[in-house]
Structures are given as C-alpha cells and as structure tokens.
Amino acid sequence: QLFDPTAREDIYALGLRNPFRAHWDIPSGRFFIAEVGGNNQKRATEDIHLGKPGVNYGWPYCEGPCDNVDFPLCSCKLHDNPLFSYRHDKQNAAVIGGFVYRHTTFPTVFHGSYFFADYTRGGIRVLDFDENGHVRTDWEFAEAYKGITSLYQGPDGALYYTVQAKKDGALRKISYLGNDVTTSVVALQAAPASGSAPLEVTFVAGIVEGASYVWNFGDGATAVTSTHSVEHTFKEQGAFNVYTDAVLEGTPRRSAEVIVVVGDETPPTINEPVDGLIFRAGDKIT
C-alpha cells in the first residue's frame, strides 16, 4: 500500500499491489519484483519492476507504464516505470515472478535472461535484455502450463516449477536434452474443451521430431500415435485430465494436463429465489 512519507526507515519501497515472487540477481545486482495487477480486466496490467530503495511504484494510482492513459493519476515524475508490462485485455492474468538464468546447461540464448510465468493464463515466458539492461525481446518458452506458483533454476541448470492443481500439487522439471530448444517442452491443446456427451475432441501436442506420442485421456482410454495429434470421443459426463508423453529415444517428455469437461449444457431454470429479491446478511435463502 501507499505509505505516509514520514514512514519508518525500514520500509524499503511502497506502492506495490500484490508483489508475487521477487528475485535478487546477484551478478547484475538487480532485484526483480513481479506485481499482480487489479481486477478491472479492461485496464488491469501485470508488471515486472526493478526493486530500488525509496521508490514509489504507484498503486493504486498506477498499473503498467507510468504514462498509462488508463491511470490518469499516475505520474512518471512520482512513480517508477516498470521494466516490463502486459495488459489483461479483458482476460484474467496473474504474473508469477521467476529468476535470471545463471547456468550453462541451457543454450546461451537463455544466459542472463529472466524467466517468469502466469498462474491464470499458463505458460512460461522469457525476457531477453540488451547491453543496457532494457528488455529486448519477450518470447514464449513453454505454453499451456497453468497453475504455476513458483519457478526456479536448479543446481543442475534445469528449470523447476511448482503447480497448484484442484486435487493436489506437483513439482515439475524442464531439462535441456540437446538439439532443438523446444524438444524438452511439450504443449497440449484441446478443441473443444467442453460440451455435451458424446463429445469428440481433437488434441494437438507440440512437435517433437522423431517422437511417438502416448496419450492418456483420463477416462481409462489410452492411445499411441506417431503424429502429434489425435481424436478421442468422451462418452460419459465428467471432468477428465488429459496429457501426453512425447517419447524420444526412450525418454518421455510429459505435457501439462488439459481438462476436458463433458456434461449437459442445457441452461438451468432458476425458480427460487425470484428475480429482484433483496438479500441481507443472515437471511436464509430457500
């Protein structure tokens, strides 16, 4: 929150709405702070800041660049400009701060780059910097990984991340195995992802050259294909967690799970309570 200018000296900085994950990059001396934006999806923005002592990051007057026209009270004279931002554009978003890669296991294109994720939208992205430390490129490292709550570089140079799921969580690892950077990451998409039974769904996974795909549809059925796509018909109602393993030279590379919901899409009719009923705290609604 915004504090009084006479606040205690041990308050390092102010004006952060919800800083979720911060990272000290010792070699560069830079302190990365990921800040989750507001709930107005038309103008809300996710920010990545550089932590500096005594800086005002502007919340609730600022989201995004300090000259953002959607926040007229935000001032570049008073408030810090984010290192990087991206808008909600009427979609939910929740940035998850990561780390600067400081290992030699991944290809050199990743060395010194900042990895971050989005809990709601899914995916892991990378910021590449120029010689002055400004963002040069923002690109996708892995897609479809939803529910990520943290990500770190392991001592072995692999990328480790935690996922919060409906029933339980998971700790997962992304390793570089040589050749194409994308071969160690398998994305998965489903179309449609919901509908009435019987529901025919087409699944498309990321391409791993030379791999076979082992599919698990979550309803007890499995399949093995030499292509990166498959069709499956769900005959029963329910929510099904689907994933695939791209197997190359005996090594499986598992995708993130996608959820397919099969049910009756007939709109329900609400008879009680009647439209316009006034509710007060403590009232029992039947």
C-alpha positions as CSV (number, residue, x, y, z in Angstrom):
1,Q,0.0,0.0,0.0
2,L,0.9,3.7,-0.3
3,F,2.5,4.9,3.0
4,D,3.0,8.3,4.5
5,P,6.3,10.0,3.5
6,T,7.2,10.0,7.2
7,A,7.0,6.2,7.4
8,R,9.7,4.2,9.2
9,E,13.1,3.9,7.5
10,D,12.9,0.1,7.3
11,I,10.1,0.4,4.7
12,Y,12.2,-0.4,1.6
13,A,9.7,0.7,-1.1
14,L,6.0,1.4,-1.5
15,G,3.1,1.3,-3.9
16,L,3.0,-2.4,-4.8
17,R,-0.4,-4.0,-5.0
18,N,0.5,-7.7,-4.8
19,P,4.2,-8.5,-5.4
20,F,4.2,-12.2,-6.0
21,R,7.7,-13.6,-6.1
22,A,10.9,-11.5,-6.1
23,H,14.4,-12.4,-7.1
24,W,17.8,-11.0,-6.4
25,D,20.1,-11.5,-9.4
26,I,23.5,-11.2,-7.7
27,P,25.7,-10.9,-10.8
28,S,23.8,-7.9,-12.1
29,G,22.8,-6.5,-8.7
30,R,19.2,-6.2,-9.9
31,F,16.1,-7.0,-7.7
32,F,13.2,-8.3,-9.9
33,I,9.7,-7.9,-8.5
34,A,6.6,-9.3,-10.2
35,E,3.4,-7.3,-9.4
36,V,-0.1,-8.8,-9.9
37,G,-2.5,-6.2,-11.5
38,G,-6.0,-5.3,-10.5
39,N,-9.4,-6.8,-11.2
40,N,-10.7,-4.4,-13.8
41,Q,-10.0,-6.6,-16.8
42,K,-10.3,-3.8,-19.3
43,R,-7.4,-1.8,-18.0
44,A,-5.5,-4.1,-15.5
45,T,-1.9,-4.7,-16.2
46,E,0.8,-7.1,-14.9
47,D,4.1,-5.5,-14.1
48,I,7.7,-6.6,-13.6
49,H,9.7,-4.0,-11.6
50,L,13.3,-3.5,-10.6
51,G,13.4,-3.1,-6.8
52,K,15.0,0.2,-5.7
53,P,15.1,1.8,-2.2
54,G,12.6,4.5,-1.5
55,V,10.8,4.1,-4.8
56,N,7.0,4.6,-5.2
57,Y,5.6,2.0,-7.6
58,G,2.2,3.8,-7.7
59,W,-0.5,1.5,-6.5
60,P,-3.5,2.3,-6.5
61,Y,-2.8,5.1,-9.0
62,C,-0.6,3.1,-11.4
63,E,-0.6,-0.1,-13.4
64,G,1.6,-0.5,-16.4
65,P,3.8,2.3,-17.8
66,C,3.9,5.4,-15.7
67,D,2.3,7.3,-18.6
68,N,-0.6,4.9,-18.9
69,V,-3.7,6.9,-20.1
70,D,-6.0,4.4,-18.2
71,F,-4.5,5.7,-15.0
72,P,-4.6,9.5,-15.2
73,L,-3.3,10.0,-11.6
74,C,-0.1,8.0,-12.4
75,S,2.9,10.3,-13.0
76,C,6.4,9.5,-14.3
77,K,7.7,12.2,-12.0
78,L,6.3,10.5,-8.9
79,H,6.1,6.8,-9.8
80,D,8.5,4.2,-11.1
81,N,8.2,2.9,-14.6
82,P,8.1,-0.9,-14.8
83,L,10.8,-2.9,-16.6
84,F,8.1,-4.8,-18.4
85,S,4.3,-4.9,-18.5
86,Y,1.5,-6.7,-20.3
87,R,-2.2,-5.9,-20.2
88,H,-5.1,-8.1,-19.3
89,D,-7.2,-7.0,-22.3
90,K,-10.4,-8.4,-20.8
91,Q,-8.7,-11.7,-19.8
92,N,-7.6,-12.8,-16.3
93,A,-3.9,-12.7,-15.6
94,A,-1.6,-13.2,-12.6
95,V,2.1,-12.8,-13.1
96,I,4.5,-15.2,-11.2
97,G,8.0,-13.8,-10.8
98,G,10.8,-16.1,-11.6
99,F,14.6,-15.9,-11.9
100,V,17.5,-14.8,-14.1
101,Y,19.1,-17.9,-15.6
102,R,22.8,-18.2,-14.5
103,H,23.9,-21.7,-15.6
104,T,25.4,-23.2,-18.7
105,T,23.1,-26.2,-19.2
106,F,20.5,-24.3,-21.3
107,P,21.7,-22.8,-24.6
108,T,23.5,-19.5,-24.5
109,V,20.3,-17.7,-25.8
110,F,18.9,-18.1,-22.2
111,H,22.0,-17.0,-20.3
112,G,21.2,-13.8,-18.3
113,S,17.5,-13.9,-19.4
114,Y,14.6,-13.6,-16.9
115,F,12.0,-16.4,-16.7
116,F,8.5,-15.8,-15.4
117,A,5.1,-17.4,-15.6
118,D,1.4,-16.6,-15.4
119,Y,-0.7,-18.5,-12.9
120,T,-4.1,-17.9,-14.7
121,R,-3.1,-17.8,-18.4
122,G,-0.5,-20.5,-18.1
123,G,2.8,-20.6,-19.8
124,I,6.4,-19.7,-19.1
125,R,8.0,-16.7,-20.8
126,V,11.5,-15.2,-21.1
127,L,12.7,-11.6,-21.2
128,D,16.0,-11.0,-23.0
129,F,18.0,-7.9,-22.2
130,D,20.2,-5.6,-24.2
131,E,23.6,-4.3,-23.0
132,N,21.9,-1.6,-21.1
133,G,19.6,-3.9,-19.2
134,H,16.5,-2.9,-21.1
135,V,14.0,-5.6,-22.4
136,R,15.0,-6.5,-25.9
137,T,12.5,-9.4,-26.6
138,D,9.7,-11.2,-24.8
139,W,9.0,-14.7,-26.0
140,E,7.3,-17.9,-25.1
141,F,9.4,-20.6,-23.6
142,A,6.6,-23.1,-22.7
143,E,2.8,-22.9,-23.2
144,A,-0.2,-24.5,-21.5
145,Y,1.4,-24.9,-18.1
146,K,-1.4,-23.4,-15.9
147,G,-1.5,-23.1,-12.1
148,I,2.3,-22.3,-11.8
149,T,3.0,-20.8,-8.4
150,S,6.8,-20.6,-8.5
151,L,9.8,-21.4,-10.7
152,Y,13.5,-21.6,-10.0
153,Q,16.8,-22.6,-11.6
154,G,18.0,-25.8,-10.0
155,P,21.7,-26.5,-9.1
156,D,21.8,-28.8,-12.2
157,G,20.7,-26.0,-14.5
158,A,17.2,-27.4,-15.1
159,L,14.1,-25.3,-14.6
160,Y,11.9,-26.4,-11.7
161,Y,8.4,-25.2,-11.1
162,T,5.5,-25.9,-8.8
163,V,1.9,-26.3,-9.9
164,Q,-1.3,-25.9,-7.8
165,A,-4.0,-28.3,-9.0
166,K,-7.6,-28.9,-7.9
167,K,-6.8,-32.1,-6.0
168,D,-3.1,-31.8,-5.4
169,G,0.0,-30.0,-6.5
170,A,3.2,-31.0,-8.3
171,L,6.9,-30.2,-8.6
172,R,8.0,-30.5,-12.2
173,K,11.2,-30.1,-14.1
174,I,12.2,-28.9,-17.6
175,S,15.6,-30.1,-18.8
176,Y,17.6,-29.3,-22.0
177,L,18.5,-32.5,-23.8
178,G,20.3,-31.1,-26.8
179,N,19.3,-30.3,-30.3
180,D,16.3,-28.0,-30.6
181,V,15.4,-26.0,-27.5
182,T,11.7,-26.8,-27.9
183,T,12.2,-30.6,-27.8
184,S,12.2,-30.7,-24.0
185,V,8.9,-28.9,-23.6
186,V,5.6,-30.4,-24.9
187,A,2.5,-28.2,-25.1
188,L,-1.0,-29.6,-25.4
189,Q,-4.3,-28.1,-26.7
190,A,-7.8,-29.5,-26.8
191,A,-10.7,-28.4,-29.1
192,P,-13.4,-28.3,-28.0
193,A,-12.5,-28.4,-24.3
194,S,-16.2,-28.8,-23.2
195,G,-19.5,-29.9,-24.5
196,S,-22.3,-32.5,-24.2
197,A,-21.7,-36.2,-24.3
198,P,-20.8,-37.8,-26.6
199,L,-18.0,-35.3,-27.2
200,E,-15.4,-35.7,-29.9
201,V,-12.2,-33.8,-29.0
202,T,-9.1,-33.1,-31.1
203,F,-5.8,-32.9,-29.2
204,V,-2.7,-31.3,-30.6
205,A,0.6,-31.5,-28.9
206,G,3.9,-29.7,-29.5
207,I,6.0,-31.2,-32.3
208,V,8.9,-33.3,-31.1
209,E,10.7,-34.6,-34.2
210,G,11.0,-38.3,-34.3
211,A,8.9,-38.9,-31.2
212,S,6.0,-41.2,-30.6
213,Y,3.1,-39.9,-28.5
214,V,1.5,-41.9,-25.7
215,W,-2.0,-40.4,-24.9
216,N,-3.9,-40.7,-21.6
217,F,-7.4,-39.4,-21.9
218,G,-8.4,-39.6,-18.2
219,D,-11.4,-41.8,-18.8
220,G,-9.5,-45.0,-18.8
221,A,-8.6,-44.9,-22.5
222,T,-5.1,-44.5,-24.0
223,A,-3.6,-44.4,-27.4
224,V,-0.2,-44.4,-29.1
225,T,0.4,-42.4,-32.3
226,S,3.4,-41.4,-34.4
227,T,1.8,-38.0,-35.1
228,H,1.4,-35.1,-32.6
229,S,-2.4,-35.0,-32.9
230,V,-5.2,-37.4,-32.0
231,E,-9.0,-37.5,-31.8
232,H,-10.9,-39.1,-28.9
233,T,-14.7,-39.3,-28.1
234,F,-15.8,-38.9,-24.4
235,K,-19.0,-40.9,-23.9
236,E,-19.6,-40.2,-20.2
237,Q,-20.1,-37.0,-18.3
238,G,-17.4,-35.7,-16.1
239,A,-14.1,-33.7,-15.9
240,F,-11.1,-35.5,-17.5
241,N,-7.5,-34.7,-17.1
242,V,-5.7,-35.4,-20.4
243,Y,-1.9,-35.5,-21.0
244,T,0.5,-37.0,-23.5
245,D,4.1,-38.2,-23.2
246,A,6.3,-37.5,-26.3
247,V,8.8,-40.4,-26.2
248,L,12.1,-39.9,-28.0
249,E,14.9,-42.4,-27.7
250,G,13.2,-43.9,-24.7
251,T,12.8,-40.6,-22.8
252,P,9.3,-39.4,-22.2
253,R,8.5,-35.7,-22.1
254,R,5.2,-35.1,-20.5
255,S,2.9,-32.3,-21.4
256,A,0.9,-30.2,-19.0
257,E,-2.6,-31.6,-18.3
258,V,-5.6,-30.1,-20.0
259,I,-9.1,-30.5,-18.6
260,V,-12.0,-31.6,-20.8
261,V,-15.5,-31.1,-19.2
262,V,-18.3,-33.3,-20.6
263,G,-21.8,-32.5,-19.3
264,D,-25.3,-31.3,-20.1
265,E,-25.1,-27.8,-21.5
266,T,-28.9,-27.1,-21.2
267,P,-29.2,-23.8,-19.4
268,P,-30.7,-24.3,-15.9
269,T,-34.0,-22.7,-14.9
270,I,-33.9,-20.9,-11.6
271,N,-37.4,-20.7,-9.9
272,E,-36.3,-19.6,-6.4
273,P,-35.4,-17.1,-5.2
274,V,-37.3,-14.8,-7.5
275,D,-35.5,-12.1,-9.6
276,G,-35.1,-8.9,-7.7
277,L,-35.2,-10.4,-4.2
278,I,-33.3,-8.3,-1.7
279,F,-30.7,-10.2,0.4
280,R,-29.4,-9.1,3.7
281,A,-26.6,-10.7,5.7
282,G,-28.1,-13.5,7.9
283,D,-31.1,-14.2,5.7
284,K,-31.8,-17.8,4.8
285,I,-32.5,-18.3,1.1
286,T,-34.6,-21.3,0.1
